[in-house]
Amino acid sequence: MTTSLIPAAQIIISIIPIVGIVFGFIIIFFYLLWKHRQISLQIKTGTFHQVKYNIHMFSLLAGILLTNIGSVLTILFALIEGISYTLLGGLIPLVCGISLLIFQKLYPKNKD
């Protein structure tokens, strides 16, 4: 027995990921813009100090988050739609998260 959704519900369900991606890009854009302005002002005033970037912690955190989100979405889409192109919505973040975790393990650590 299959259940079909009301067309309005299908539209809302398909718009939710698009809205999330758009808001994510807007947040990233303004973060980068404000960070650029902050660094520019620090350079002008002479208070800029280079901050070390910890790629191991970033790849670990992003890998864990993407793997968890991707696994939940993959399971959800597999239960709802079965094996179809919709499943890519969960598999892509899952594979990206696993790739970041592998990178975190294989990338040589600095001896700092």
N, C-alpha and C positions, 0 to 999 in steps of 0.2 A: 504494500500500500504506500503510494507516494503522496506527499503533500506538496501542493504548489502555493507559492506566496502570491499575495496580491501584487499587482504591478507597481503600485506606489512603494510597497515594502522592498521590492527588488531594487528599485531606483535608490532608495535610501541606503540599503545595504551596499550597493556598488559605489555610492558617493563617499561613504565614510573613509575608506583608505585614501581616496584622492584628497579629501580635505585634510587628513592627517599628514600626508606628504607635503602638501602646500604649506601648512602651518609649520612643519619642520624646516622647510627651506626658508621661510620667512624668518624664523628664529635664528637659523644659522647665518643668514645674510646680515641681520642687524647685529648679531654678536661679532661677526668679522668686521663690520663697519665701525662699531664702537671700539673694538680692540685696536683697529688701525689708527683711529683718531687718538686713542689714549697713548699709544706708542709714539705717534707723531709729536704730541704735546710733551711727552717725557723726553724725547730727543731734543726738542727745542729748548726745554728748561734745563737739560743736562742731568736729569734724574733717572735716565733709562739704564736698567741693569738687565743683562741677558739672563733669562730664566731657563734652566735646564729642563728639557722635555723628557719625561719618563715614558718611553715607548712601550716598555714591558707592562707597566700598569695600565696604560691606555688600551693596549691590545688584549690584555686579560679582561678588563672591565667590559669593553665593547664586545669581545668574543662571548663572554658569559651572557650578556644581555641579548645579543642577537641569536645565540643558540637557543636560549629559553623562549624568546618570542617566536622564533622560527619553528621550534618544535610544537608549541601550542597551536600556531596557525596551521601547520601541516596536519596535525591530528584533527583539528576542527574542520578544515577543508576536505580532508579525506572522508570524514564521517558524513559531511553534508553532501558533497558533490561526487565522491568516489575518485577514481583515477581520471583526471581531466586536466586541462590547462589551468584551471583555477588553483590547483595544487601548487603551482609555481609561486603563488603569493606567499606560501609558507616555506617552500623549499629554498628560495633565494636567500632570505635572511638566515635560514638554518645553515646553509653552506657557507655563507659569508662569516658567520660566527665561528663555525668549525675551522675555517681557514685562518681567522685571526688567532684562535687558540693554538693552532699548529705553528703559525708564525711566531707567537710568543714563546713557544717551547724551543724552536729551532734557531731563533735570532740570538747571536752571541751577546752576553751581558757585558757591560763595561765594568772595569775593575775600580771605578771611582769610589 
